[in-house]
Amino acid sequence: MIRNGFFSFIALTLLPLGAAAQNNAADLGTRLLQDSAIKNAVAAIRAAEPQTLEDQVRLCEVEAPPFKETKRGVLFAQMLREAGLTNIRTDSVGNVLGELTGAQPRPHLVFAAHLDTVFPEGTDVAVKKDGPVMRGPGIGDDCRGLAVVLAVARTMVKSGIKTPGTITFVGNVGEEGLGDLRGVKHLFNEGMKGRIDRFVSIDGTGLGITNVAVGSLRYRVTFKGPGGHSFGAFGLSNPVHALGRAVATISNFDVPREPKTTFNVGRIGGGTSVNSIPFEAWMEVDMRSSDAASLQALDARFNKAVDDAVRDEDARWNQRVLSVDKALVGNRPAGQTSSNSPIVQAAVSVTRALGLPVSLDEGSTDSNYPMSLGIPAITIDGGGRGTDAHALSEMFDSTDSWKGAERALLLAIALAQP
């Protein structure tokens, strides 16, 4: 904390994070809380929860549709600056970054939440309040995460906590929909390549810890043919019929329950009029699994179903006029960070030290990508309780939501230790 103009340097007399997490995981969080500066900072972030909730609303009332996160990014950069971070910048893909410099450049922790939502441009993003309940598109996913990132940064600056390692706080683009994790992919492949030692994303509500990455493959499949009049050209192979054949086959796939493996045809379209044989039809397909081999097997079956649909539709009319384009528009790798790894054990330890329930979960988040690279990564929930994510009726109940902010702060301090 700040005392007489001097900063308190937090270099705990702990084992290095790796050894501590593996050999002394049970009391890592407890040891952190024995430091008076950290204990005071945890109390401060709890007391500041009203400000965190105000930030959550403020951010959410600036729209951030897919691939158009700029307006919210500008606001987030301003708020990082107001929080007291340094080296505020926006990179070439739209990620917003700010630093809390440690005594050394390493270990380098990235603490992130995503700027984007699933909602299109023009969506009414006004937040409605009813006591502790707030309703609005994206209020939990991921306006809560962004607000907690800001709260952690602000609290560490105000408390004068200076860690051995450096923390970069990030509002990243491209987590939702067809964004295909472009924000974090840029961080790891270009913007901060080779400089990230640990990665934590804050995404959604509750108090879970996600250490298993559900991988996904997303396709936009376009069937094409010559098209023609529905009466005059009857007998011509029909792209919509081919699409229907493919959907019928996909809908009958048997997939493993464990590891959970799923498929979904989420959108379809095409055609020009009811009395025309279409020249084009398209569908968007999502397939997921936490197991890379299961996802690969499902992908092979999907590709065969699409190819067979084209062949069978042409064979129905004794023609060879249809073609198909299978564009891979999303590829989130499956993977996991072991429950015995130092970063997961650190998260478990600080969660227990605060008297919170421990839940190790699986999900599809920004952490998928660093996990696939072998970089220690997890996603944590931001606190509170939410329902109706990705719906216009999305709800966030702020009752005891400060618990998520406390846990995030303590974890950031823990992971900035050597």
Sequence and secondary structure as in RCSB ss.txt:
>XXXX:A:sequence
MIRNGFFSFIALTLLPLGAAAQNNAADLGTRLLQDSAIKNAVAAIRAAEPQTLEDQVRLCEVEAPPFKETKRGVL
FAQMLREAGLTNIRTDSVGNVLGELTGAQPRPHLVFAAHLDTVFPEGTDVAVKKDGPVMRGPGIGDDCRGLAVVL
AVARTMVKSGIKTPGTITFVGNVGEEGLGDLRGVKHLFNEGMKGRIDRFVSIDGTGLGITNVAVGSLRYRVTFKG
PGGHSFGAFGLSNPVHALGRAVATISNFDVPREPKTTFNVGRIGGGTSVNSIPFEAWMEVDMRSSDAASLQALDA
RFNKAVDDAVRDEDARWNQRVLSVDKALVGNRPAGQTSSNSPIVQAAVSVTRALGLPVSLDEGSTDSNYPMSLGI
PAITIDGGGRGTDAHALSEMFDSTDSWKGAERALLLAIALAQP
>XXXX:A:secstr
  BTTB EE   S   HHHHHHHSGGGHHHHHHTSHHHHHHHHHHHHTHHHHHHHHHHHHTS   TT  HHHHHH
HHHHHHHHT EEEEE TTS EEEEE  SSS SEEEEEEE   S  TT     EEETTEEE TTTTTTHHHHHHHH
HHHHHHHHHTEE SSEEEEEEES  SGGGTTHHHHHIIIIITTT  SEEEEE SSBS EEEEE EEEEEEEEEE 
  EETTTTTTS  HHHHHHHHHHHHHT    TTTTEEEEEEEEEE S TTEE SEEEEEEEEEESSHHHHHHHHH
HHHHHHHHHHHHHHHHTT    EEEEEEEEEE  EE  TTSHHHHHHHHHHHHTT    EEEE STTHHHHHTT 
 EEEE  BSEEE TTSTT EEE TTTHHHHHHHHHHHHHHT  
